[in-house]
Amino acid sequence: MKEIKGGITAPRGFKAAGISCGIKKGGKPPLKRGAAEAAKDLALIYSEVMAKAAAVFTTNQVKAAPLKVSAEHIKDEKAQAIVINSGIANAATGKKGLKDAEEMTQATAQILGIEKENVLVASTGTIGTFLPMNKIAEGIKEAKGKLSGEGGGDAASAIMTTDTFPKEVAVELDIGGKRSVIGGMAKGAGMIFPHLATMLSFITTDVAIGGELLKKALKSSIAKSFNTITVDGEESTNDMVVILANGLAGNEEIDKENEDFKKFSSGLDEVTLKLAKMIVKDGEGATKFIEIEVKNALKLEDAKRIAFSIANSLLVKTAIFGEDANWGRIMAAIGNSGVKIEEEKIDIYLGNLKLASKGCGIGFNGKMAKKILKGKEIKIIVDLNLGEKSAKVWTCDLTPDYVKINAHYRT
């Protein structure tokens, strides 16, 4: 397996485009960072042939209109196109929002010459605002004319909101003796917390694989990537991850959990984890990328709960921003997790530097701790010394810029 360029258009038979249709330029765009990318606000992804499709949607009880429409359209496990707008979320918009989302699929289908049920739709941006459908309709026409095998980067830029850079990746691997590719793009910088986050991710592949196995691989991959990150403990209304597999690599279709399925799953894991880490690194106002590993728990779920308790602790996140080796905040977060622990067995590390042993502080090297915390990538390790299960999650620090960005998101 090797990483290649091209993002979602790296696999055979996929084209994409990203254009400006005036959603962000009209009124008050939500983008407060990455101004150079602010103009693009409509993306289109198209497979030259019908593709197998699978998706996972937010567990938030308030679901945006495009999610409801896409959930219906993907029931037959097929899709050929995806249309995405940024700037307005089309969430909490009632019957009109549903009608607008359906119109987006209808307009896309008509111009591409396919059935609207084979078009998925996604939106991201401010909640409670109606879409400018006249601009979107014209934008879809323009995007169709710009569909290209080199359009992945433009599409990745068009789905950004508070992101500071486009997030895309692609990997090449051998499946059944055939050169195969998996590509992906994502957006997300704030309101990031499982299950999923205020994030959209779209993955394409030319691998031939059965629908049920595609769904199984996607769910497993998300559990190890997008559902192991957090920026601020918030979960949004529009989150979705979609994968399209058009089979143009020419491999014999994967119809069982064999060696080819393992290879495909490994490639998919590589794509989703790289995208997930990009989201954390681009956390709103973030200056530090933080990995938290909880080791030797009795159960995997215990390790995850403790890791997320630390990752979502405002006190821990601000201490990391301030480059303060305040391990007591980590200990407090462990205790707040709701997991049964034995305090006198807990060891805490900052990278390779031990800060606490058997639940108590030790005389660690303060200068070394400061040096570690001045880095851009920080690792916190908690050893519970209770069992054999471990888990990792990724987060970022909490800075004054996070407050500024979200205090003025609409204004």
Buried (B, 14 or more C-beta within 10 A) or exposed (E): EEEEEBBBBBBBBBBBBBBBBBBBEEBEBBBBBBEEBBBBBBBBBBBBEBBBBBBBBBEBEEBBBBBBBBBEBBEEBBBBBBBBBBBBBBBBBEEEBBBBBBBBBBBBBBBBEBBBBBBBBBBBBBBEBEBBBEBBBBBBBBBBEBBEBEBBBBBBBBBBBBBBBBBBBBBBBBBBEBEBBBBBBBBBBBBBBBBBBBBBBBBBBBBBBBBEBBBBBBEBBBBBBBBBBBBBBBBBBBBBBBBBBBBBBBBEBBEEEEEBBEBBBBBBBBBBBBBBBBBBBBBBBBBBBBBBBBBBBBBBEBBBBBBBBBBBBEBBBBBBBEBEBBBBBBBBBBBEBEBEBEEEBBBBBBBEBBBBBEBEEEEBEEEBBEEBBEEEEBBBBBBBBBBEBBBBBBBBBBBEBBEEBBEEBBE
